[in-house]
Amino acid sequence: MINIVWAIIFVLVAPIVGGLIAGIDRKITAHMQGRVGPSILQPFWDVGKLFEKEHAVVNETQIFYAICYVIFMAFTGALFFAGGDLLLVIFALTLAQVFLVLGAFAANSPYSYVGAERELLQIMAYEPMVILAAVGMFVATKSFNVSDIAASTTPVVLLIPGIFLGFLYVLTIKLRKSPFDISTSHHAHQEIVKGVTTEFSGPSLGLIEITHWYETVLLLGFVWLFFGFNPLIAVIAVIVVYLLEILIDNTNARVRWQMAVKSSWLIALVVSMINLAALYFLNGGVS
Amino acid sequence: MQFVQLLLFLILFPLIAAVFMLCIRKEIERILIVKLSALLIGVATVFLLFLTFDKGAQLVSAIPAEPVGLVMFVLEILIAVFILYLGLKHRKYVVVGLIVVQSAMMIYFEVVYAHSAGATSNLFIDELSNILALIIGIIGSLICVYSLGYMKFFHESHPEVKDRRNMFFCILFVFLSAMFGLVFSNNLLWVYFFWEVTTLCSFLLIGYTKTGEATNNAFNALWMNLLGGIAFAGAILYLAMSGSNIIGLDQLLASGKVIALIPAALIGFAGLTKAAQLPFSSWLVGAMVAPTPVSALLHSSTMVKAGVYIIVRLAPIFQSTFTGYMLALVGGLTFLLASGIAVSQSNAKRVLAYSTIANLGLIVACAGIGTYEAIWAAILLIVFHAISKSLLFLSVGTVEHRIKSREIDDMNGLIVRMPKIASMMVIGIAGMFLLPFGMLISKWAAIRAFIDAPYGFLFVIILAFGSALTLFFWAKWMGKIIAVTSDSKNIEGEVDRSEWAALTSLAGLSIVTTLVFPLLSTKLLEPYLLANYGKVAQLSQDNIIIMILMLFLLVLMPLSILLPHHRKHRHVAPYMGGRTTTHDMRFSGSLGIQKKTVLSNYYLQDWFGETKLRTTGIWLCSLLIVIMLAAGALPGVFK
């Protein structure tokens, strides 16, 4: 069931795709703000430049955590695209995310410290919904394996529309988009000091950027699963979802973390309760 | 029948060790005897596993019920008189009332029904007992060894506490003996007897320091556990009065839900008190006043595990009954609320206490649901929780002696100050919430079990939110430990050898069990599930391989630090908003006063305040327990 080829393709290709998505994102964002914007290859130049910079660190352990972050993120994505167990993917994703948090803690600096705590708040905010999304997919397709879910002819999104909407809501957090970019933001107007990545610079920061590209591709793959029954619709859905995220990003100011956590929890609770209960009783008491 | 002697050995040998503990005079003798006994007990449990391996459940009818039963009864009365005396002396009239009621019930049983009670095999062994025995025998003995170093240090730094180490170690071993008795007994009267012994032992251990707070908390633990004891006695009395002649666990399990549900609900209630589920959580938190090895022993491998053991044992009766769901809901709510409370706690031992309560809640939730998958998850949780939690308790104890604090914020930069112990702690914490370690595998198993169970979606939602909270409080603690502070010096010094031996063994165990987990599952858990449920649960081969791969990655990654560095990195000071800062993170504040940068975790008191959540939990869970018992008593009303 695990397909090694797809895993290797992901590890090699995902940074390129992810970087391009980031470039397109910046271009569209610039247009929305009435600017011309950089070339869509700009993210690659940026990261390339980071790797040429001197490696200044507060202490060496930061580099270790940054490397762990990228390795485990690539691992997680590879597992996903190889068709592995969705719950395992989610737990591995958490592990990767924890390495970023630990890297920020390790610097023992006030700004990255606050960033780390806020990153943890974000994880706490989206985690229930992501787990419940996986559970929803299991209920819809009777399998936790990504390969089975993707190959399933069941219109997953029609069975778990509530869970899909809930997932979209926390996707904003996961993609670090406003209004939920509370641990670190890509927008200069929201963030004076760079939150969780404050103390990372040069090659370490470059690694973290690449990790974000991996993560973006992984998350869009997750969106795909809701529409896996028809690849054409799936592609369109993924594009629409990402455009929607860009729109939200550019039309909202950052909210307080309390709002982010409370609203995502409330939404996760309501949609999953209604959606799972409905499916449960429609199936006649067996899930 | 070799294993019968081994069962008796495991129950009786710790008692002999306990007697020795009372008699010895010299420190060196104590060290020798404790280490030797710990080794013997540990080896005996492993040997027992080999002897009974692959043989399924085996009943032992060779041990006569009388006069053993009589001896137990006399001891029970003696314990009751002792508790009565202490209750009167300290004016704890609730305790007095409870012990009088309980003794009256047991005396009534002894006088009226004892001779008519059906014959049964008194001892037995199966895979579940074997697993529990390994936990008690290995982790319990390691904690005893650890106590040697800890208690020596404890009395050196607390001269005001009277040195009663002889009694302390004696009780530790009695405790182990009672725990072995509890998991090997088939006769409910025997289970009840050992149950009461653990209650008494925990009471004595919690009150060890004899300060006002310790005594109060000890009595708090006592009355809650006595309440459970009354429920247990009620179950025995009910079985006798119903004329069903059932006195063995095996008979109870075989008797069908109509007869067994009421006694199972009562024993389940007793399990809830012992496993410190809401509304009875306060005894476990209060028990933190005791020396740290006591907390480790009570909360990881023995006392609370007795509570969940008996519930898991009776799970086939609870399966798809209304009573079972209520029991599971009590566990689920406890898991959610206790995880929340743990977020708001800044004291390391209290975080551990609430996390223990939460994990026990999850075990109870699994057992209440009672499907084969849920039981698989429950047993995994029992095993992995025991290992990681004892490791964490013991390392917190060792740290506490050096930094004189239990506050998590004071553990900032522990990796620099005490690299060895900090690494142990990091392994312990990672074991509690990260892939690929045991606790996460168990939670994963629990999710899958819940989905397949009736009304499972409710529990899945509870679990999803609960794990998010779990992640938050563990990760922020881990972050504190691994923060690299530039001004700190290594103050670790020599770690006491017995403490160090226990810590490394437990850390090794938590990694090794993760590795051999597939073996544990196929060789011990699956036969048990097959025998009791006719079905087995397991992880797919692929997932196991992936997790082993991850474990290797995780173990190998830190080693990369040892590799020679090619490039020197330039070191810069942390960003301080442009202020002039000294290398030890001091900056000039207003009026030119030098201030030290202090970093503190988020505790989110407004949301997860202890009082608020606990009060909610006490009301909700009390209500659920009342419904649970009512549903057991009125099976016609709730189906």
HADDOCK unambig.tbl for C-alpha pairs under 7 A between the chains (distance, minus, plus):
assign (segid A and resid 55 and name CA) (segid B and resid 569 and name CA) 5.57 0.50 0.50
assign (segid A and resid 55 and name CA) (segid B and resid 570 and name CA) 6.40 0.50 0.50
assign (segid A and resid 56 and name CA) (segid B and resid 569 and name CA) 5.83 0.50 0.50
assign (segid A and resid 56 and name CA) (segid B and resid 570 and name CA) 4.70 0.50 0.50
assign (segid A and resid 56 and name CA) (segid B and resid 571 and name CA) 5.72 0.50 0.50
assign (segid A and resid 56 and name CA) (segid B and resid 572 and name CA) 6.37 0.50 0.50
assign (segid A and resid 57 and name CA) (segid B and resid 569 and name CA) 6.66 0.50 0.50
assign (segid A and resid 57 and name CA) (segid B and resid 570 and name CA) 6.23 0.50 0.50
assign (segid A and resid 57 and name CA) (segid B and resid 571 and name CA) 5.11 0.50 0.50
assign (segid A and resid 57 and name CA) (segid B and resid 572 and name CA) 5.86 0.50 0.50
assign (segid A and resid 58 and name CA) (segid B and resid 571 and name CA) 5.36 0.50 0.50
assign (segid A and resid 58 and name CA) (segid B and resid 572 and name CA) 5.11 0.50 0.50
assign (segid A and resid 58 and name CA) (segid B and resid 573 and name CA) 5.80 0.50 0.50
assign (segid A and resid 58 and name CA) (segid B and resid 574 and name CA) 6.04 0.50 0.50
assign (segid A and resid 59 and name CA) (segid B and resid 571 and name CA) 6.56 0.50 0.50
assign (segid A and resid 91 and name CA) (segid B and resid 435 and name CA) 6.23 0.50 0.50
assign (segid A and resid 92 and name CA) (segid B and resid 435 and name CA) 6.39 0.50 0.50
assign (segid A and resid 95 and name CA) (segid B and resid 434 and name CA) 6.19 0.50 0.50
assign (segid A and resid 95 and name CA) (segid B and resid 435 and name CA) 6.54 0.50 0.50
assign (segid A and resid 102 and name CA) (segid B and resid 479 and name CA) 5.36 0.50 0.50
assign (segid A and resid 105 and name CA) (segid B and resid 479 and name CA) 5.15 0.50 0.50
assign (segid A and resid 105 and name CA) (segid B and resid 480 and name CA) 6.90 0.50 0.50
assign (segid A and resid 105 and name CA) (segid B and resid 483 and name CA) 5.39 0.50 0.50
assign (segid A and resid 106 and name CA) (segid B and resid 479 and name CA) 6.85 0.50 0.50
assign (segid A and resid 106 and name CA) (segid B and resid 482 and name CA) 5.71 0.50 0.50
assign (segid A and resid 106 and name CA) (segid B and resid 483 and name CA) 3.81 0.50 0.50
assign (segid A and resid 106 and name CA) (segid B and resid 484 and name CA) 5.32 0.50 0.50
assign (segid A and resid 107 and name CA) (segid B and resid 483 and name CA) 6.18 0.50 0.50
assign (segid A and resid 107 and name CA) (segid B and resid 484 and name CA) 6.19 0.50 0.50
assign (segid A and resid 108 and name CA) (segid B and resid 483 and name CA) 5.33 0.50 0.50
assign (segid A and resid 108 and name CA) (segid B and resid 484 and name CA) 6.10 0.50 0.50
assign (segid A and resid 108 and name CA) (segid B and resid 485 and name CA) 6.28 0.50 0.50
assign (segid A and resid 109 and name CA) (segid B and resid 574 and name CA) 5.21 0.50 0.50
assign (segid A and resid 109 and name CA) (segid B and resid 575 and name CA) 6.65 0.50 0.50
assign (segid A and resid 110 and name CA) (segid B and resid 599 and name CA) 6.71 0.50 0.50
assign (segid A and resid 117 and name CA) (segid B and resid 602 and name CA) 6.86 0.50 0.50
assign (segid A and resid 120 and name CA) (segid B and resid 472 and name CA) 6.02 0.50 0.50
assign (segid A and resid 124 and name CA) (segid B and resid 468 and name CA) 4.92 0.50 0.50
assign (segid A and resid 124 and name CA) (segid B and resid 469 and name CA) 6.38 0.50 0.50
assign (segid A and resid 124 and name CA) (segid B and resid 472 and name CA) 6.25 0.50 0.50
assign (segid A and resid 127 and name CA) (segid B and resid 468 and name CA) 5.74 0.50 0.50
assign (segid A and resid 128 and name CA) (segid B and resid 464 and name CA) 4.65 0.50 0.50
assign (segid A and resid 128 and name CA) (segid B and resid 465 and name CA) 5.12 0.50 0.50
assign (segid A and resid 128 and name CA) (segid B and resid 468 and name CA) 6.25 0.50 0.50
assign (segid A and resid 131 and name CA) (segid B and resid 464 and name CA) 6.23 0.50 0.50
assign (segid A and resid 132 and name CA) (segid B and resid 464 and name CA) 6.88 0.50 0.50
assign (segid A and resid 199 and name CA) (segid B and resid 574 and name CA) 6.72 0.50 0.50
assign (segid A and resid 276 and name CA) (segid B and resid 457 and name CA) 6.36 0.50 0.50
assign (segid A and resid 285 and name CA) (segid B and resid 454 and name CA) 6.65 0.50 0.50
assign (segid A and resid 286 and name CA) (segid B and resid 454 and name CA) 6.48 0.50 0.50
assign (segid A and resid 287 and name CA) (segid B and resid 451 and name CA) 6.69 0.50 0.50
assign (segid A and resid 287 and name CA) (segid B and resid 452 and name CA) 6.26 0.50 0.50
